[in-house]
Amino acid sequence: MNDDTGGGPPPPSGLSGKVALVTGIAQAVLYLASDASSWVTGVTLDLTGGRVIV
């Protein structure tokens, strides 16, 4: 059980507790290829779930 008091185990991956899946990355690619993303310019789409490698 993971709670805000720090007593539980850490999440499985990153800050969100999610692991990047092929379907999530494919959804991002489809969004960027669609007309819905026509106003998105000069940004980095971070698909790491909060995980940072230092």
N, C-alpha and C positions, 0 to 999 in steps of 0.2 A: 504494500500500500504506500503510495507516494503522497505526502502532504506538504504544506508550506512550512512546517516546523523543521524540516530536514531529517526527520526520523525514518523516512522511507528510503527505498533504494533509488538510485538515480534513474532518470528516464532512459530508454534504450538507445536513443541517438539524438544529439542536439538539444536545443532548448525546448522545442515543441514536442519532443518525445516521438517524432515521426521519422521514419526511414524513407529516403527517396525511392520511389518505385518508378518503373518504366512508364506506367500509365500516367503518373503525375507529370513527368517530363514531357511525354507525348501531348498532354493537354496544353502545356505551356507552349510547345512548338506550334500546335494547331492555332492557339490564340494569336501568337505572333504572326502567323501566316494569314490570318483572317483580316477582314476589313475593320473588325472591332478594335484592332490595335493600331489603326492608322494615325492616331494622335500620340502614340508612345514613341518618344525619341530620346536618345541620350541617357538611357537608364540601364542599370544592370539588373537583370531578373535573377534574384537569388533563390535557387532551388535546393538549398542545403538543409532546410529544416532548422536552421540556427547553428549548425555545427561549423566551427572554424578550425582549420589546421594552422597552427603557428609554428 
